[in-house]
Amino acid sequence: MSDLGRVLVLAGGLSHERDVSLRSGRRVADALRSVGVEVEQRDVDASLVERLRNDPPDAVFPVLHGVTGEDGALRQVLDLYGVPYVGADAAACRTAFDKPVAATMVGSAGLNTPPSVVLGHDTFRELGAAALMESVITQIGLPLVVKPARGGSALGASIVRSADELPSAMVNCYAYGPVALIERYVDGTEVAVTVVDTGDGPRALPAVEIRPDSGFYDYEARYTAGATQFVVPARLEESVAKACAEAAVTAHEALGLRDLSRSDLVVDADGVPWFLEVNVAPGMTETSLVPLAAEAAGIELGVLCRDLLAAAAAR
């Protein structure tokens, strides 16, 4: 048996990504049990605080996705009760979860980020949507991507290839959040790079190349078995793969993250990586990218999760 003690895997929550989170939680819990860790998986509800106060676990592995899981609020609660957990602290989560803020910070650290515009729903509505959309296209150009400034799993995200597609893309985006991030679409090879730190500094796992059948890595492509082809290690020249790994580690460090993160990048035709966003609680389902990257690195998922928990417990 592991000497970690009792571990709590938190999954579920009330975000749009609840179902994915529950699947991630089951995968992590099963992986930990396979290496002898005593695990309880539970949802986040009103009884959690009483549990943390009266019968705290030795460590927590949070796999809540979306607003309630990645905006730092839950981790702030864990900090209040002195319970160690895997992943970034509350302040770093708040920064990383806000895509425009994160892009600004990693851009300052030297990474390439697509030109973008950020528009709140109230501003968009009150100042004249038609004129604003025309100006956005003039400034950024087509095609472009519209997505919620805060959120995950590509919910509310659309590729806009013509001006007449932009209004519906904005409506779809605002259904998932009050602020839209509109950025230039970077054509190229989409890759995801997982960064792990089990106590000896952050290191990048092999990049996963993402090839969705639909051409867009949306919610369905992410979580429907067989809808996307994953190639790991990604089919990149050695120098490009190294640049992607360095970009992911730079983003991890620039945003003050710890333990585990996953950066989503696009490599353009010139072999230049562009940073899109970072995930502080990446998916761990059967079709998720972190387990694929770990497998390619020769690391058993249960061992990785156990080592991440051990590093968190040692803080």
N, C-alpha and C positions, 0 to 999 in steps of 0.2 A: 504493500500500500504506500501511497505518497505521504510525505511528511508535511504536506501543505495544510493539513487540517480540513475543515469544512469549507467548501467553496460554493458560492451562490452565483448561478448564471441568471442574469436578469434579461428577459426578452418579452416582447409584446408591446405594451403601451397603447396609446390611443392615436398615434399618427397614421397617415395614409399608408405607411409601410409596415403596419402591424403584422400582417400575414408573413411577410418576408422575415421580419424579426423573429417570429416564433420558429420559423424553419431554421434560421441561423442559430437560435438558442438550442434547439434540439441537436443540431450537428455538433456544436461546441460541447454540450453536456455529454453526448455519447463518446466524443473523442477523448474527453478527460477521463471518463469512466474506463475507457480502454487502456489507460496507463495507470490505473489504480487510484485515481483521485475521487474522494467522496464529494459528490455533487448533488445539489438541489437546484432545479430550474423553477423559476416562478415569474409571474407577471408583476407588473407595477400597479399597485392599488393602495387603498387607504390603510391597509394593514402593514405596509412595508416599513413605515417609520417605527411602529411599535416593535417590529421584529429587529430592526437595526439597533434600537435602544436597549431592548431587553435580552436579545439572543443574537448578537452580531456574529456573522460568519467571519472566518479568518481572512477571506479575500473575496472580491466580487469580480466577475467577468461580465461587463455590460455589453450586450449586443442589441440594444435598442437603436433602431434606425429612425431617421427623420427628426422632426423638431424636438420631440420630448427626449430623444435619446442622444442627440448630437449637439444640442445648443448649450450644453454645460449645466443645465438645471439639475438633472439627476446627480451628476457628479458633485455638485455643490452640496447636495443632501448627504451623500456618502462622506464628504469631507467633514460635515457638521458632526457626524457620529464617529469620526476617526476610523472608518472602515477603508482599508486599502483596496484599490481597484486597478484593473488593466486599462491603460490608455491615458490620453491627455487630461490635464486638470480642467476645471470649469472655465477659467479665463481663456486658455488656449482653444478650447472647444468653441467658445463664443466667436473668437476671431476666425477660426478655420471654417465654421459653418456658414458664415456670411461670405458668399462667393466674391462679391466685389472687393470687400476688405481684404480677403485672403489674396486675391489677385494683385492688389496694390502692394501688399507686403512681399510676396514672392517676386514681383517685378522689381522692387527695390533691391532684392537680393541677387538680381541679375538674370532671372528667368524670363523667357519670352512669354507674353500673354497677349491674347487677341485684343485689338481695339474694341472698346465697348461703351455702352451708354446704360445708365441705370435710371429707371422711371418708376416712381410709385403710382399706384392706381389712382389716387386722388389727383395728383398732378396731371396724369394722362387724361383723365376725364375732364377736369376743370379748365385746362389750358388749350383744349382743342385737339382731340385725338388725331384727326386727319392731317393737320399741319405738322404735328409732332412726328407722325409716322413717315411723312415725306422727308422731313429733315433727318431723321434717323437713317433712312436709306441713303440719302445724299452723303452723309458723313461716313457711314460704315461700309456701305456698298452691299451688294447681293452676291452670293447667298449669305444669310446670317442665321444665327441661332437665338431663339428666345427661350428663356428658362427662368423659373423662380430664383430670386437671389438667395433664398434659404430653402433647402429641401434636398431630397436625394432620389435615387432610383429613376432619374429622368422623368419623374412625374411632372406634367405641365410643360415639358420641353418640346420644341418643334424646330425643324429646319425650314427656313423660309427662302424659297428660290425665286419668287416673283412678288412684286409689290401687293398684288391682290390677295396673297396668302397671309400678309402680316396682321390684318385685323383679327382674324380667327385665332391666330397664334397668340396674340396678346390676351384675348378673352380666355383661352385655354390656360395660359400661364397664370392669370390673376385668379383663376379658380383654385389654385394651390398656394397662393401667397400674395400679399399686398404690394410686393416690389418685384419688378421684372428686370432681369439682366439681359441685355441685347448685345450680342458680340459677333464679330466677324467669324464666319464659318471657315475653319482651316481644313482644307482638303488634304487627306493623307492617311497614314496608317495609325489607327487608334490603338494605344497600348495602355496597360495599367501596371504600375510598379508598386509593389508592396515593400514597405520599410518596416523592419523589426529591430527591436533593441531589447535583448534579454539580459542586459547588464554590462555588455562590453562595447557599447556604442552602436549607433544606428547603422544598419547595412541594408542594401537593397537585395531583394530576391529577384530571380529571373523575371524579365518583363513578359506579360501575357498579351499577345496580339489578339485583337477583338475583330471578328469578321461577321457581323450580323447579316442574315439572309435578306432582311428587309432593306439593308443599307443604312439603317439608323439604329443605334443601340438604345432603344427605348425600353419602357417597363416590360413589355411582352418579350422583347429580345433578351432581356436580362434574366428573366425568371421562367421562361418556357424551355424545357429540355429540348434540344435539337434545333432551336431557332437561331442559334449563333454558333459559329465555329471559333474555337479558341486554339491558338497555336502558342505553345510554350516550350522552350524559350521563343520569343517573338523572332520572326525572320528579319533581322536587322543586321547591318554590317557591325562588326565588333566595335568600331569607334562610336557608332550611333547608339548601340546598346549601352555602352559606357556612359554616353552623354545623358541618356534617359535615366540611368541609375543615379548619376550625380544630381540630376534635376530633382528627382524624388527625395533624395536625402537632403538637398538644399531646402526644399519646401518644408520638409519635416522639421528641420532645425530653425528655419526662419520664422515658422509659426509657433515655435515653442512646444512642439508635440513630443510625445514619449511613447515608448512600448511598441505601438502599432499604428500604422497609417497606410493609406493607399492613394497614390496620386494618379490621376487620369491625364494622359498626355496624347497629343497628336504629333506624329512625325511627318513633316511636309516633304515635298518632292526633292528638296535639297538636303534631306537628312537632318533637319533642324527640329528639335523637340519644342512643342508649345504646351505650356501648362494650362489645363482647363479648370481643375478643381481637386480638392483633397478630401478624403473621407477619414474621419476619426473613429468611426465604428463600422468598418467595412463589412459587407455581407459575408456570411460563412455558410451559405447554402450549398446544395449539390451543384449548382451552376455558377457559384461565386468564384471570384478571382484569387483571393488569398489562399484558399486550399490548393488551387491549381499551382500557384507559384511555389508554395511550400513543397508540394510533391516534386516539382521540377528541381528544387534545390536539394532533394533527398531528405527532407525533414518530415517526419510523421506529424500530422495535424495535432494529435493529442499531446505529443512531446512539446510542440511549439506553444500550445495553449498553456500547458503546465509550466513551462519555463517563463512565459510572460507573467503568469500569476505569481511565481516565485520571486521574480524581480519586483513586482508591485508590492508583495508582502514584506520584502526586505527594506522598503523605503522608510 
